[in-house]
Amino acid sequence: MPIILAGVSHHNTPLEMRERFFFPENGMSDSLERMSRFRSVSERVILSTCNRVELYACAESIDEGVDSIYAFLMESRGLRRHELADHLYIHSDEEATRHLFLVASSLDSMVVGEPQILGQVKEAYRVAQEAGHTGKTLTGLFSRAFRVAKKVRDQTKLGKKAVSVSSVAVELAGKIFGSLNEKTVLLLGAGEMAELAARHLVSHGAKTILVANRTHSSGETLAKDLGGRAVIYGDMGSNLARADIVISSTGAPHTVVKADMVSAALEVRRDAPIFLIDIAVPRDIEPAVHELENAYLYDIDDLQAVVSSNVKGREEEALEAISIVEREVDAYLRRSQMADLSRTFSAIRVEAEAQRQGEVSKTLARFPDLGEKERQAVEAMSRAIVNKLLHRPFDVLRKMAEDEAGDDPLPIVQRMFGVELDGEGGDPEKGDRN
């Protein structure tokens, strides 16, 4: 079945529109269930991060699958068709495979080589798989993507030279404050990226870590782990007034830090600057904070310029990684074609055996006096004829697939022999291990 990918990312869609596409983590199973009601889509995975929202699916046909994805997004996200057409990129089969391999390998990220995206892709697959929304096709695709990402990480230096959000936070904070010694960092929310940024700031001299989380016990656990202390989430004004650096990733569906809150905090601080990094999607911090004097706000898209200036010298590693991905795409597609061809041959043999048995039965019925030895001879002769008739075309078709000669021979073979294959379920841990 065709693989379809529909998505938006930081490459082609501004943050304010990506917010509208965003699927919250705590409602992902429900979203997948709603998507399953569109019958032409048989398998589905939704990847939703601060930089991208991508829907992977299998469908009877590409056109039907795309129509179902459009309908699902219009229903679930409240988007209009022209908004989808303006922003969605659509890939299928080979291009969808290539895109997922690049994404999982962190070659399509805002920060090329950053390690978080692979974990996010694995989590998106895990949620879909555990809820029963994946089958053999997406299982094989995502399993291979995970192995490709590992190969890129093991065989290149890309990950070793990665520029992360945390390193960008340190660089920007250094430009604003000069030294980070004695600075206080406030974490709003307990997201992984915010935690990594806080650790990086501490390693560069930040003195105090305050953690304000909606679930206070989780905030206490993280604060203890960071050597900081938990503060009351609802006491936003007091928390902001104490913070030199704010890193926000609450996962709230709306802004939680308003411009008037920051303005009041600046008054208490006697206009000592506040540096705010909003890495949440949807955004946590009201964009109007940009207009306040001595408030320096960066959202996830604002970090792009800083990241771009820090990736020089890594082009060679990126090119090497891309060449690995291209080889893996080619190998995956060829192996998939060979697997489908093998299943087609098996189906043809089943059909041929049914026809053989039918003809042998009719023949033997006309000669009731034949002995057992003669009957076995007829059986053996009929089997030999079928095997010889099938051997040469199977051998030629197998070589065509291996040599990539011409178009995909499968549809022709299936039509020629009157067989059609159904999809099957699978487990990524039990799939192809090469």
CORWOTA-V144857 format. One line per field, one symbol per residue. ss: DSSP state (2 for helix, 1 for strand, 0 for the rest). A space follows every 50 residues. Layout:
# CORWOTA-V144857
ss=???
This chain:
# CORWOTA-V144857
ss=01111111100000222222200022222222222200001111111100 01111111100222222222222222200022222220111122222222 22220000000000022222222222222200000222222222222222 22222000222000222222222222200000011111000222222222 22200001111100022222222222001110000222222200111100 00000010222222222200000111110000001022222000111110 00222222200000222222222222222222222222222222222222 22222222222222220000022222222222222222222222222222 2220000002222222200000000002220000
